[in-house]
Amino acid sequence: VNGTQEVESLFAHEIAHQWYGDAVSELDWHHIWISEGFATYLTDLYIENKYGREAFLASMLDEKRQVLEFARIRLAPIVDTTLPVSVKLLNKNSYEKAAWVLHMLRHELGDELFQCCVRTFYNDYKFDNALTENFLQVVEYLSGRDFKAFFKQWFYTAGHPVISKSWKYKRGKVRLNIQQVQGRICFSFPLEIRMEFNDGSFLDQKLEINQGKQSFIFPSGKKPVKIMLDPETVLLFEEI
């Protein structure tokens, strides 16, 4: 408004509502993430398109921080039917956490298929109302994959993975131990790791996490100096 572009992201968010929130609206207020989560992530995509990947990741990391802080105040799912229909539904889960779930879904599907799902969902429910299940149906139909567990875990389950790691190198092998310590539920998710070496090289691996405690062994001719979890910033989790 004043020419300084101090609220550029806010403008992008509100413009995004012309698609999600105004043209496609939630059928039930407890699914308000359809308005706010999409508008939040579409703002992130605007940042990525205009300012590049580094600015985009900075935005995602800031949103992750907000999600983790909110979880310490109120541990609840995105679709939170325990709350009355009120302004309390407008919280970090329906905005930032929902944006992060869309970010993870994008990584699962790939950019082209993710865009196709978002556009198809919009076209199917334009000037109409929708629920989370309707978006699930679109994703499953276009991908040919079962995403019921993904949606149940990330939209309908409170919390997020809290992970601790330990590792050691011995006789040409790296043993990595991963433990989920959030306590109340065990999450299932792909976890990407990066082993970094003294010479500047690195090795990426993708792990399937589905238990409270898991160990993985990787052959390696040299000892890593560091093992990083989620090097590409594609998973909503907390490392302790």
N, C-alpha and C positions, 0 to 999 in steps of 0.2 A: 504494500500500500504506500509506504513512504519511500520506496525506491532503493532501500538498503538490502532487500531480500532476506531480512532476518527471520521471516516466517515462511520461507519457500516450501519447506516440508509440510507445514500445515496446509498451505494452499494445495499442494499435490494431494494430500490426504482427502481434503474436502472435495476436490475435483473428482477423485476416484470414487467418491460416493455416488456420482451420477450413474455409475455402473452397478456397484454393490452398495446397497443401502436404499437407493432411490428406485432404480429400475428393477433390481432383484432385492427383495426384502425378506427377512426371516418370517416364517409363518408363526413362530412362537418366540417370545422375547428371550427365552433362555438360550436361543440359538443366535443371539445378537452378534456373535463373532462373524457371521456371514456378512454383516455390514462392516464391523470394525476391524476384524482380522484381515479381510481382503484389502480394505482401504489402507491399513498399515503396511502390509507387504507390497502392495502396488506402489506405495510411496518409496519403499526400499528399492524396488525395481527401477523406479524413476531415478533415484540417486545413482544406482549402478549404471544406468544408461547414459546419464549426463556427466557424472564425475568419475566413473570407473570402479573397478572391483575393490580397490583399497577403501574407498569411501563407503561403499556398500557394506563391506565386512565390518567397518567401524560402527555403522548403524546397527547391524545385527548384533554385535557384541554389547552395545549399549542396551539394546532391547533385552538381551539375555540377562544382563545384570538386573534390570528392572523385574523380570520374571522371577529370578531367584530371590530377590529381596521381598517380593510380594508373597512368595510361597512361605516365607518365614512368618509372615503376618497372618495369612489365611491359606491353608492347604486345601484346595478345592479344584475340581475339574473345570475345563472351559465351559462345557454345557452343565451349568450348576443349577439343578432344579431345587436345591435346598434354599436358595435365595428367593425372596418375594420379587415380584415384578416391580422394580424400582431402579433408581439411579445406581444402586449398588452393583447392578449387572455390568455397568461400565467400569471395568477394572483392568488390571494388567493381564489377566487371563484372556479376556475377550479381545483385547487389542494385541499386545506384544506376544503373548504365548501362542495365540492363534496364528499370528504372522510367522512365528517360528515353526509351527506345525506345517504350514504351507511351504516354508523353506525346506524342511526335511522331505516333504512329499515331492517337491521339485527335484531334489537330489535323487530320490528313488526312481522317478519317472524319466528324468532327463528334460532339458529345456523345451524341446519341440513338443513332446507329448504333454508336458505340464501346461504349456500355453494352450494346447488343443483342449485339454480338460477344462481350463478356466473359461475359455471362450465358449465352449459347448454348454457348460453350466449356465453361463450368462444368457446365451441365446435360447436355451430351453425354458428358462424361468424369467425372461425379460417381461417386465410389467406384471409380475406375478410374485407369489410367495414360495419359499423353499425351506427345507430343513436340512440338517447335516446329512441325514440319510440320503437325501436327493443328490447331494454332491458325491457321496460315496458311490451311488449307483452309476453316475457319470464316469467317475474314475475307473471303476471296475469294468464297465462296458468298453471304454476306449483302450484301456491297458490290457484287457484280457487276464487280469490278475486279481487275486483275492486280497482286498485291503481292509477286511472287516476287523482283523486284529489290530492293525495300525490305527484305525479310527477309534476303536474302543479304548486302546491304550492312551492315545494322545488327546482325544476330545472328551472322553467320558471318565477318565481315571485321574485322580488327584496326584500331583507331584511330578517328579522327574528323576532320572537316574542320578544318584550320587556315587561317584566312583573313586576308589583308591587303587593305586597301582604300586607294584614293586617288581624289580627285575634284577637278574644277575647274569653274568656271562661266564661260561666255563667250558673249556675244551671245544671251542668252535661252535657253541650253541648259546642262544639267548633264551632264557626262561622268563616269561612275563606272566605275572599274576594280576588278575583283575577281580576286584571285589565290589559288589554293590552294597552300599551301607545305608541306604535310605530307610531300610527296616520294614516298612509296612507292606510293600509289594515288590516283586521282582519284575523288572522291565525286560523286554526282548527288543534288541536293536542291533544294527550293524555298527561296528566301531572301527574307524580307520585310525591307524597308528603310523608314526614315522620314526624310524631309527636313524639317528644322525651320527656321523663318524668324524673323526679328527681331520680327515683330508677334505672335508666339505661335502662329501657325498652323503646320500641318504637312501633308505629303502622303505617303501610304503607297503603296508599289509592291511587287509580288511578282515576283521574278526566278526564272528556272529556271537553276540552275547545273549544268553537266555537263562543263565543260572546266577545264583548269588555269588559263587566263587568259581573262577575258571582259570586254568593255566594253559599257556601256549608256548610251544618250543619252536624256535626258528634257527636253522643252520646259518652261521655267519663266520666268514673268515677273519673278521676283525671285530673288536669290542666297540659297541656303541658308546658315545659320550653322553647321549641323551635319547630318551624315548618320549615322543610327544603324542598325546591323545588328540584326535580330531584336528589334524593340521590344516584342513581346508575349511573349518568352521561350518559344519553341516549337521551337527547333532546338538540338541538341547540337553545339556547335562551339567553337573557340577563336579569338579575334581577337588578332592581334599587330600 
